């Protein structure tokens, strides 16, 4: 092949290679263009759970000065909290009014209330915290007085309104602390009757009381006792006694001539005020002759004290106690007859330290269990009890606290009962024990 022919052949081959490369490049560019258009088309039509916001329409419809349009647009699935508000929102008040707060991002129960500026005479708020408060005023409040009340939640959210006090109706004056205390003391003495006092150290001082609310049940008061705890369903088995748990009362101390108690005011408007009052014995039971009735002869007039027909025994002569001192056990009947020495040594308060209330699987009181820490020489152990025993009932009456034990034993003993049947559980096995207690000493003397 000649030179010109070879050169032409080479150039032809180069043209073919160049044309093929250009075709391949064009095809690759076309594929990329189609793929990009497909992705753009997919992105321009998103599918979400929330309704799509037409952003272009929003911009076109709203002006730069009018922002109310954007506030009405749903920009987030989370709703904004309502604006804090107070009702009533100002105005004229003609009587004591309850103010309410709502909205805001905080807890409404933690809102704090306050009166701004100068407080007119007789104006106050019933509560400093909470969702509601009562704006109070009295006869001492000047007519047409204005007061500004603020509610704040502590997170830079607050609301306040101004009220004009223009009352026409007669407003009862706010009772004094002395009046509220006297009202509470009168109610306490009408509900409870004080029968007996043991005065001494706080650990041993006690009082025997009869409760009118609990259908004349006999109760034992001691210092530090709170009604809400002592008479709760977990500790008191008698439904009538459980009613006393609703009262905001506590026994402060046992004094030599009264029981000092503390409780909330009986006036519903002033439940937050607490006072110490006295539960005293009935003065008629201890009434002395009226000295104003004494005549010149020195004789007593109409005395209410009735003297016995027979003269009392000489106080210098000690009456012999004929009751047996030693305890006797009858194996045939499994009965202990307690002597006076054992009976006097049974200290219920000491036993309370070694006893605890146990519950069943449903959380109901099962009884009182004797602790493993009780000393071996304790009279309970010495007379048949064992560590771990669960005392369930006394004379058929369930017990769930030491208060139940005191109440049942004292009530039964005062009514003349001498035999006590104790129902217990030992290692899952039920059992009973009988105890005969000494007669009352005064009963023996009067025979």
Secondary structure, DSSP 8 states (H G I E B T S, - for coil): --HHHHHHHHHHHHHHHHHHHHHHHHHHHHHHHHHHHHHHHHHTS---SS----HHHHHHH--SS--HHHHTS--SSS------EEES-SEEESS-EEEEEE-SSS-GGG-EEEEES---TT-EES-SBSSEEEEE--TTS-TTEEEEEEEE-SSS-EEEEEEEE---S-------HHHHHHHHHHHHHHHEEEEEEE-SSTTT-EEEEEETTTTSEEEEEETT-BHHHHTSTTT---HHHHGGGGS-EEEEEE-SSEEEEEEE-SSGGGTT-EEEEEEE--GGGG----GGG--TT----S------SS----TTS-----S--S-EEETTTTEEE--HHHHHH--HHHHHHTEEEEE-TTS-EEEEEE-TTS-TTSHHHHTT--TT-EEEEETTEE--SHHHHHHHHHHHHHTT--EEEEEEEETTEEEEEEEE----HHHHHT-
